[in-house]
């Protein structure tokens, strides 16, 4: 029996942190996704890509070529930017700037939304009403990834 593919939605801050640092959970997640394993798929939103590129252009333009070269090896599925109607449906759930991230994770059929944004996403995490688990990069590496790999051994 084929096991379910696990879809991991990465927030912008996780991708940026993983690109900038050679260590730590965000980098581990990116390295695992670069292996293109058949049972785990990385997902992010077009909204997130725009945010990453805007931040790099403004704060570290010299890193843009490295980002563009490395990004392709992550094999991320890109979810189109949500419509205003989609975003409005989730208005009030989270800060307006993060609503497109939430909607993109839902539309991307994520099993996990991995974010370093504790301030805004911890409130959602406590509610537990979304079709995915909201986790920090550390939680994903320490708990979720271990469970995913253990399941593969069965």
N, C-alpha and C positions, 0 to 999 in steps of 0.2 A: 504494500500500500504506500503510495507516494505521500510524503509529508508536506504540509503546507509551507509555502514560501513565507518568510517573515519580512514585512515591509517596515523599514525604519526611516521615518521622516526626520531630516536634520534641519534645525533652525540655523539661521545665518551665523550666529555666534559660535556654534559648534564647528561649522566648516572653517570659519576664519581662524579660530583657535587651533584647529588641527593643522591648518596650513602654516601658521606662524611658529608653532612649537614643535620640536622634534620628539617630545615626550608627552605623556599624560593621556587621559581617556579620549579627548577629542581626536588626537593623532592616531590612537589605536583603532578607533572606529573608522577613520578614513583609510588606514592601512588595510583593515579587514575588507572594506568595500572595494578597495583596489584589486583584491584577489579575484573578484567577480565570481564568488561562490554561488552555486545554483539555488541555495536555500535562504539566502538573505539578500534583499534588494534595498539599496539606498534610494531615498526619494527626497526631493526638496521642491520648493515652489519657484516659479519664475519671479515672483515677488522677492523671494530670498536672494536670488541671483542678482537682481537689480540692486538690492541693498548691499550685498557684498561688493559688487563692482563700484558702486558709488562711494562706499567707505574706503576701498583700496585707492581709488582715484584721488580722493581727498587727502587721505592720511599716509599712503605708502605707494605712490604711483610706480615706483621701481619694482614692486612686487607683482604688478599686473601680468607681465609675461609669464612668470613662474606659475601664478594662479591659473592662467589659461591653459598652460601646458599640463599641469597636474590635474586640473579639474576633469579633463577628458578620461583619465584613467580610473576615476571613481565610479563610472558607469551609473550615474544617478539618473533616475527617471525624473523628468521635470514636469511639474503640474502647472498648467496655464494659470495666469493671474486670475483670481476670482472676480466675478462681476460685482458691480455695486449692489445688485439685488441679493447675491449670495452673502456678501459681507454684512448687509443690513440685517439679514436673518439672525446673525450672531452678535449683533450690536448689543453692548451691555454685558456680554459674557466676559470680555477682556478689554484692555486698552485698545482704542481704535487702531493704533499702529500695529498691533499684533493680531487683529482680527483676520487679515489676509493669510497669516501663517496658520491660524487655527482652521480656517476654511480649506486651505490647501492640503493640510494633513488629513482632513476628513475626505476631501475629494480624491486624495491619493491612496485612500484605503489603508492608511498606516495602522500598524499594530503598536508602534511606539512613536511618540513624538519626543525627540531628544533635544533638550534646550538647556542652556546655562542661565536663562532668564527666570530666576527664582521669584523675583518681585511680582511679576505678572502671571506666570504660569502656575505657581504654587497654589493660588486660589482655585484654579481650575482642577488641579490635581486632587485637591481635597474633595471636590464635588463628585468626581468619578462618573460623570455622565456622558463621556465621549467614547467613541468606539475604539479607542486606543489608550495605552498607558502613557502618561506624561512622566518622563524621567530625566534626570540630569545625565551628563555623559558618564560620570562615575557610577551611577546606579545602573546604567545600561551595560557598562563593561563588567561590573562586579556581579550583578544579579541576572539581568536578562540574557546577556550573551552566554553566560555559563549555562543557563537553562536551555537556550537554543542549541548549543553544542551538545549538551547532555542528551537532549531529545534525538539528535542526529545519530547517537551511538546505539539507540534501541533497534 
